[in-house]
C-alpha cells in the first residue's frame, strides 16, 4: 500500500484542477545506482494497459507493475518549501538506501 499525506492529496488535487488534461497521477521508482533510488511523480493524460491502478482520496494513481512492488510502503508527502517527498520505510536488514528526491 502507498500512503499519501493530507498535504500531498490537497496539492495533487490542486495540480489536476490546474491541468485537467492530465488527470492521472503516475508514481515511479528507478535505480540511480547500487545505492540510490529515484522516485518521481507526474501527471499524465492516460493510464497504460499494464499499469497497477489505485484510487486514493479521489486520486487515480498509476504505476508500472514493476514499480508497484518496489513502491510498497512508501509515503508521499508535500511541503510548500520542499515540494513532494517520498519516505521509504527502512529496510529490515542493515542495507541502507540513500534516497534522491527530484527537485
C-alpha positions in Angstrom: 0.0 0.0 0.0 1.1 3.5 -0.8 0.3 6.3 1.6 -0.4 10.0 0.7 -0.4 12.6 3.4 -3.2 15.1 3.5 -0.9 17.9 2.1 0.1 15.6 -0.8 -3.5 14.9 -1.6 -4.5 18.5 -1.4 -1.6 19.6 -3.7 -2.2 16.8 -6.2 -5.9 17.7 -6.4 -4.9 21.4 -7.0 -2.5 20.4 -9.7 -5.1 18.3 -11.5 -7.5 21.3 -11.3 -4.8 23.4 -13.0 -4.1 20.7 -15.6 -7.4 18.9 -16.3 -5.9 17.4 -19.4 -3.6 15.2 -17.1 -6.0 13.7 -14.6 -3.9 10.7 -13.6 -1.0 10.7 -11.1 1.9 8.4 -12.0 4.4 7.3 -9.4 7.7 5.7 -10.5 10.9 4.4 -9.0 14.1 3.6 -10.7 17.7 2.7 -9.6 20.2 5.5 -9.9 23.0 3.1 -9.0 23.6 0.3 -6.5 22.9 2.5 -3.5 20.3 5.1 -4.6 16.8 5.2 -5.9 15.0 8.0 -7.8 11.3 8.5 -7.1 9.1 10.5 -9.5 5.6 11.8 -9.6 4.0 13.2 -12.7 0.5 13.9 -14.0 -0.4 12.1 -17.2 -3.4 12.1 -19.7 -3.9 8.4 -19.7 -3.0 5.1 -18.0 -1.1 2.4 -19.7 -2.6 -1.1 -20.3 -0.1 -2.8 -17.9 -0.4 -0.2 -15.1 -1.3 -1.1 -11.5 -4.0 1.4 -10.5 -5.0 2.6 -7.1 -7.8 5.0 -6.0 -6.6 7.1 -3.0 -8.6 10.0 -1.7 -10.3 10.7 -5.1 -7.0 10.4 -7.0 -6.2 7.8 -9.6 -2.7 6.6 -9.0 -1.0 4.7 -11.8 2.3 2.7 -11.6 4.1 0.4 -13.9 3.7 -3.1 -12.4 7.4 -3.4 -11.7 7.4 -0.1 -9.8 4.3 -1.0 -7.8 6.1 -3.8 -5.9 9.1 -1.5 -5.2 7.0 1.4 -4.0 5.1 -0.7 -1.5 5.0 1.1 1.9 6.2 4.5 0.5 4.6 7.6 2.0 4.3 10.6 -0.3 4.3 14.0 1.5 4.2 17.6 0.3 5.6 20.8 1.8 5.4 24.2 0.2 9.1 24.9 0.7 10.3 21.4 -0.2 7.8 20.0 -2.7 6.9 16.4 -2.9 8.9 14.0 -0.7 9.0 10.2 -0.8 9.6 8.5 2.5 10.6 4.9 2.1 10.4 2.5 5.1 13.7 1.4 6.5 14.8 -2.0 5.0 14.6 -4.8 7.6 18.4 -5.6 7.2 21.4 -3.4 7.6 21.3 -2.3 3.9 20.5 1.4 3.9 19.1 3.4 0.9 20.3 6.9 0.0 17.1 8.4 -1.5 17.5 11.1 -4.1 14.5 13.4 -4.3 14.0 15.2 -7.6 13.5 19.0 -7.1 
